[in-house]
Amino acid sequence: MHTLTGCIQVDDPWVTPVPDKRLEKDARFTLAAAVGPGDKVIPTIERPAGLETFWSDMSTGNTIQVGDEIIAYTGISAEPPYGFTGCTRGQWRTRPAEHPQGAAADHLVASYCSYIPDETTTLVDELAACIANVYNTCGFDMIYMDGSEGMKTAHAVARMKQAIFGRLKGRVLVESSSGSWGAWPFHSRVGAWDHPTWGFNRFNDLHCASLATYATGEMLPGHMGWWVVTGPTADHAGMFPEDMEYFAGKCLGWDHSSSLQGVGTGAAPPNARQDEYLTMLGRYERLRLARYFAPAVLEKLRTPGEQFRLGQAADGAWQFRPTDCAAHKVTNGADTWQVRNRYAAQPLKLRIEVLYACRPYDSPAAVVVADFAKPDQLTVRATAEGVKQSLHTTAEPTRQTTVSGFVATNSSASFRGAWTKLGRVFDPPLDLGQAGALGVWIHGDGQGELLNFQLNNTRENYPVWDDHYVEVDFTGWRYVELLLRERDAQRHQDYVWPYGGPCEVGRSPLVRGRVGAFNVYANELPVERPVACYFGPVKALPVLKIKLTNPTVSVGERRLSFPVSLESGQYLEYEGAGEAIVRDERGEVIARVAPQGAAPILAAGANALGFTCEGPAEVRTRARVTVISEGTPRSGRSPRADTRLLRTEYDDPRTIWALDGRQNEWDLVTRPDAGPAAFAVDLTVERATAPPGSSEASQPLILESGEDDAGFADAPGNHYTQYVYDDQDKQVAVKPGVTVTLERVTEPVKVGQGSLRLRAVSTRGDAAGWCARGRRFAPAQDLSSYGRLALWVHGDGGGESLKLQLRDTAGGWQDLVTPVDFTGWKRVEFALGDGGRIDLAKIEYLIVFFNSIPAGRTVACCLDAIEVSREVGGVRHPEFVVNGQPLAFPATIGTGERLAYRGSGPAVVYGRDGRVRSRCQPTGPAPVLRPGRSRVRFTFDDQSVGEYRLRLQAVKQYR
């Protein structure tokens, strides 16, 4: 159970309609005059000071309580006449009222957009009793007391935690976001952090270092929560395999437990490799609990910065290969660089990821962030000790009439930590519009200093250091593009900065509609040698997806080309032999491609690499090439290993769409220390169509044609808002600060004569805005025989999320989400069925949402031809041949269905709703896996199906 401990939400009965007198206050004022229920100024005798004027997670609140009314204010009069201005009366649905002169006005303490109880009152006990009642009623066995630091003082934190714990029943595992002397006797483990979205490895190194001291000081086990499997967004790319494996390796090496958040259970989680990553994490966790590895191996795993790959030797014993993942960014379609291989010569392994491109520097949509020809903009100036800085304006060297830059001299004893800074604060905050990148011309001096172009959030939002590095290893003018989704968090700890913090650098996104500040740093300045860099205007530029064709990599004289076209976000993986796998931005396998040319060899030591490709002429083609090299395996089993905890081993999930002898054939490796194992398997049919030209094919069902918007009108019986809510706002069509319209338009149109345009305007200062419009089907629609939902979307490239939500008559739901990172028309498809969460036979509502609307922005998309289609094909008579021994299942598995076989007895077939559909007894004896390698081949009657896509996971069950 997760709770914000002492937090009381603003819609709670302790707040509305009559606020409790026992809410925590930290300042009292006296009304200087009587006020009426409509007055927007609250005059006070005392001078208000030190109070926030905004409401956010980073604020202690901007509300006062006068009698039974809560009043929100947006301004403070700190000069006579004193008082609060810009007031909203009757905040949180309390009642506006008259208040006499001399009445008390108390500032309410807020924490994480909630109120907290006065620690000296019985409200603490009442709140604790409510939390404990939920815990005890549901029979939980763990509680996470999050947000406890919001109680403000150590004594209040201890008081709140003890009040909760004392009311819990049974054995309880307790974690918390903060330690406290009063909770130490019942804390079970310590040290969980929020997860990163940039710089995964460095974030984990910092977390491990923190736990090394924190857990020792608290004398409690350390915990590496809260981890996550991230998918791609407008702010960052998704997680790659080495990101998850680094985390898992550190947990194993340090013997830390871990926990996950945000794991999706639907058909399309944010990261399509979620099952692969969870399998990896489970494999590491079982080995940790079994104490499988010897101390010498664990010590190597603990080394900061060292990456490993877990695998099995030929005899099945678990081992680690030291691994380097050397990433290089290609910024203009072609490049050469050096890669150092620490290990023996080996075939080249790599990943090629196509990055987003920037609109041209002179794009009419560009937003000027800082103009160095106007040095009066740069009012923020600072230096490290021993560094002198001057801002210098010159006409030479120049790309325009005048430019500015810094001249700095480092008189300290070292270049380490020698930095200088120029910056500006935006008041009002800067709206970057459609921009997702910075573009700037730099005149470098070639002295090796590091430039850091940084954007910050406003004070209302969580602090962010959105860093982007440029090494000045050049002289003269150079144009540089810096994409916001490519934040340089991984290298932050390589340098000494006057700021830091893992969440501020590696986790929290920049609120692009309300940027608070811009800085440019120069760091690692050479000793006693003046440096000088000049800059053209720094512009924020829109980003766009591009296509890259025929990527080619060379090592020495050997060239390897991949005959494929990739668009931004997609990536290709090549393991040194055989086919390369192509994945979309979510990590879904979309193609396999045979490379052309001689496979390059990565020699020991230095290697000269080259990269070329074909790309669009109007923008720069950008890619990230990651070279992967591996060393000699490290093994060593502990004599104290408890293999009873390793009785189940999961193979990596496999995606199959052709019975080509590669996708459907592989080796299973069984450990030598455990004897024989049973063969178990899960087979999921993600897609299966009827054979072309078959009589089973059918026309789609149109749910919404776009020809009429009447179905989405607010009308009696259309109660879609009952399903629209977040943690703070419920049963409303919009988040406060957002307006929404949905209307029929005749341009643009993809099918027929009209489309539906969903348009939202956000005046909020964050990206948490959302809106919804919905329609009700009467009678309810029966979609149980349909397998996919598809629609045409005309995107605006604004970075918001478009969500279609289906609701059944009992309130069950399925979310169908796509990021709007594209412009123009795009066909979007989703698989129907969500593991039993929705009854497709009784669909009552279709609700259309915008989520994550960028701050201060207007977004609009057109929707056309929302339809569902039947996928009546099925995988008939699946069969596994293990070491030549067949195991066949007399069943047909349809789209969205799953067959589960546990190594003996009948297999179970689950429907798209997650319920048991049938059972079938396989023919042939249950296969036995002997120690070492077993060859597995999967087949089925592929004449009974058209296109198909299967997900398969084999399992070894040791006896």
HELIX and SHEET records of a PDB file:
HELIX    1   1 GLN A   91  ARG A   93  5                                   3    
HELIX    2   2 LEU A  123  CYS A  138  1                                  16    
HELIX    3   3 SER A  148  MET A  151  5                                   4    
HELIX    4   4 ALA A  154  PHE A  165  1                                  12    
HELIX    5   5 TRP A  184  PHE A  186  5                                   3    
HELIX    6   6 PHE A  200  GLU A  218  1                                  19    
HELIX    7   7 PRO A  241  TRP A  254  1                                  14    
HELIX    8   8 GLN A  274  LEU A  289  1                                  16    
HELIX    9   9 PRO A  295  ARG A  302  1                                   8    
HELIX   10  10 PRO A  375  GLN A  377  5                                   3    
HELIX   11  11 LEU A  484  GLU A  486  5                                   3    
HELIX   12  12 HIS A  492  ASP A  494  5                                   3    
HELIX   13  13 PRO A  502  GLY A  506  1                                   5    
HELIX   14  14 THR A  643  LEU A  646  5                                   4    
HELIX   15  15 ALA A  710  PHE A  712  5                                   3    
HELIX   16  16 TYR A  720  TYR A  723  5                                   4    
HELIX   17  17 LEU A  840  LYS A  842  5                                   3    
HELIX   18  18 ASP A  942  SER A  944  5                                   3    
SHEET    1   A 3 HIS A   2  THR A   3  0                                        
SHEET    2   A 3 MET A 142  MET A 145  1                                        
SHEET    3   A 3 LEU A 173  SER A 176  1                                        
SHEET    1   B 4 LYS A  25  THR A  30  0                                        
SHEET    2   B 4 ALA A 104  LEU A 108 -1                                        
SHEET    3   B 4 THR A  63  VAL A  66 -1                                        
SHEET    4   B 4 GLU A  69  ALA A  72 -1                                        
SHEET    1   C 3 ILE A  42  PRO A  43  0                                        
SHEET    2   C 3 GLY A  83  THR A  85 -1                                        
SHEET    3   C 3 GLY A  75  SER A  77 -1                                        
SHEET    1   D 2 ALA A 110  SER A 111  0                                        
SHEET    2   D 2 SER A 114  TYR A 115 -1                                        
SHEET    1   E 2 TRP A 227  VAL A 228  0                                        
SHEET    2   E 2 LEU A 260  GLN A 261  1                                        
SHEET    1   F 7 GLN A 307  GLN A 312  0                                        
SHEET    2   F 7 TRP A 318  VAL A 330 -1                                        
SHEET    3   F 7 ALA A 623  GLU A 630 -1                                        
SHEET    4   F 7 LYS A 349  VAL A 354 -1                                        
SHEET    5   F 7 TYR A 571  TYR A 574 -1                                        
SHEET    6   F 7 ALA A 580  ARG A 583 -1                                        
SHEET    7   F 7 VAL A 589  VAL A 593 -1                                        
SHEET    1   G 5 ASP A 335  ASN A 341  0                                        
SHEET    2   G 5 GLY A 605  GLU A 614 -1                                        
SHEET    3   G 5 LYS A 547  VAL A 555 -1                                        
SHEET    4   G 5 ARG A 558  SER A 561 -1                                        
SHEET    5   G 5 GLN A 596  GLY A 597 -1                                        
SHEET    1   H 4 ASP A 335  ASN A 341  0                                        
SHEET    2   H 4 GLY A 605  GLU A 614 -1                                        
SHEET    3   H 4 LYS A 547  VAL A 555 -1                                        
SHEET    4   H 4 SER A 565  GLU A 567 -1                                        
SHEET    1   I 2 GLN A 346  PRO A 347  0                                        
SHEET    2   I 2 ILE A 601  LEU A 602 -1                                        
SHEET    1   J 3 ALA A 357  CYS A 358  0                                        
SHEET    2   J 3 VAL A 538  LEU A 544 -1                                        
SHEET    3   J 3 VAL A 367  ALA A 370 -1                                        
SHEET    1   K 4 ALA A 357  CYS A 358  0                                        
SHEET    2   K 4 VAL A 538  LEU A 544 -1                                        
SHEET    3   K 4 ALA A 435  ASP A 445 -1                                        
SHEET    4   K 4 THR A 475  LEU A 483 -1                                        
SHEET    1   L 6 ALA A 357  CYS A 358  0                                        
SHEET    2   L 6 VAL A 538  LEU A 544 -1                                        
SHEET    3   L 6 ALA A 435  ASP A 445 -1                                        
SHEET    4   L 6 VAL A 531  PHE A 535 -1                                        
SHEET    5   L 6 VAL A 403  ASN A 410 -1                                        
SHEET    6   L 6 VAL A 387  THR A 394 -1                                        
SHEET    1   M 5 VAL A 380  THR A 383  0                                        
SHEET    2   M 5 THR A 420  LEU A 430 -1                                        
SHEET    3   M 5 VAL A 515  ASN A 523 -1                                        
SHEET    4   M 5 LEU A 450  ASN A 457 -1                                        
SHEET    5   M 5 ASP A 466  GLU A 471 -1                                        
SHEET    1   N 3 THR A 648  TYR A 650  0                                        
SHEET    2   N 3 TYR A 948  TYR A 958 -1                                        
SHEET    3   N 3 ARG A 654  ILE A 656 -1                                        
SHEET    1   O 6 THR A 648  TYR A 650  0                                        
SHEET    2   O 6 TYR A 948  TYR A 958 -1                                        
SHEET    3   O 6 ALA A 677  ALA A 688 -1                                        
SHEET    4   O 6 ARG A 898  TYR A 901 -1                                        
SHEET    5   O 6 ALA A 907  TYR A 910 -1                                        
SHEET    6   O 6 VAL A 916  CYS A 920 -1                                        
SHEET    1   P 4 THR A 648  TYR A 650  0                                        
SHEET    2   P 4 TYR A 948  TYR A 958 -1                                        
SHEET    3   P 4 ALA A 677  ALA A 688 -1                                        
SHEET    4   P 4 VAL A 928  LEU A 929 -1                                        
SHEET    1   Q 4 GLU A 665  THR A 670  0                                        
SHEET    2   Q 4 GLY A 932  ASP A 941 -1                                        
SHEET    3   Q 4 GLY A 874  VAL A 882 -1                                        
SHEET    4   Q 4 GLN A 885  ALA A 888 -1                                        
SHEET    1   R 4 GLU A 665  THR A 670  0                                        
SHEET    2   R 4 GLY A 932  ASP A 941 -1                                        
SHEET    3   R 4 GLY A 874  VAL A 882 -1                                        
SHEET    4   R 4 THR A 892  GLY A 894 -1                                        
SHEET    1   S 4 LEU A 701  GLU A 704  0                                        
SHEET    2   S 4 THR A 858  SER A 869 -1                                        
SHEET    3   S 4 SER A 755  SER A 762 -1                                        
SHEET    4   S 4 VAL A 738  VAL A 745 -1                                        
SHEET    1   T 4 LEU A 701  GLU A 704  0                                        
SHEET    2   T 4 THR A 858  SER A 869 -1                                        
SHEET    3   T 4 ARG A 788  ASP A 796 -1                                        
SHEET    4   T 4 THR A 823  ALA A 831 -1                                        
SHEET    1   U 4 GLY A 769  GLN A 781  0                                        
SHEET    2   U 4 ILE A 843  ILE A 853 -1                                        
SHEET    3   U 4 SER A 801  ASP A 808 -1                                        
SHEET    4   U 4 TRP A 813  PRO A 819 -1                                        
END                                                                             
